[in-house]
Amino acid sequence: MAGSTVSSIQTADLIVGIDVGGTKKGFHLASLKPGEFQIRDIRHCQSVVDVCTWVRTLVAESTQTTKLLLAIDCPPRSQLTGEKTRLSERQLHRQGFRVQWTRRTTHAPAEWMDNGQRLWEALSKLPDTYAIETFPTVATRHLCDSNVQLPLRLLAQHAGRREWKDFMDAAICADVGDRYLRGRANCVGVDPDTAELDELGPIWF
């Protein structure tokens, strides 16, 4: 998995959707096998190390070599080096979505994005692992066409109902990953008029 570059992966054995929070909130994950349309498991991981450990566990439980697609609700970098705001975020803002802007190096990064960057960097070291950036808020407009289900029994192991929304976002991220593999996902991050490309790569939904 290379930094901010969206992979050209066409197949995967497992998808993991990841909702990213700051160091206090941590990460919420949902695993999905392509074509099964039912979330297999959910997990709350407090740290980047915990996420990598769980991902390795998923691979170890497989009886074959597992190629993972990670659909992450966070930019691959927490700061921009260019002078402009991020193209993908400008495009989504013009469509009426509330955007948490990625800041330039002249300003301190958002803490949750910093945490997310550490996640991207750690996951990039895992073999057969690929990632795309997602935005669950935008992806919700495709839910009426989604066949992916989140069994309520999976929520029973997480008594704190405040977390349920984060697991829902993780499941939506996994759904985007499935749509991506089937060639049905949409993205922003390319300006058709100027051919400008987003500095951090496209956002898929």
Secondary structure, DSSP 8 states (H G I E B T S, - for coil): --TT--------SEEEEEEE--TTT-EEEEEE-TTT-BEEEEEEESSHHHHHHHHHHHHHH-SS---EEEEEES-SSSEE-SSS--HHHHHHHHTT------EETTS---HHHHHHHHHHHHHTTSTTEEEEEE-HHHHGGGGGG---B--GGGGGG---GGGHHHHHHHHHHHHHHHHHHTT---EE-B-TTT--B-TT--EE-
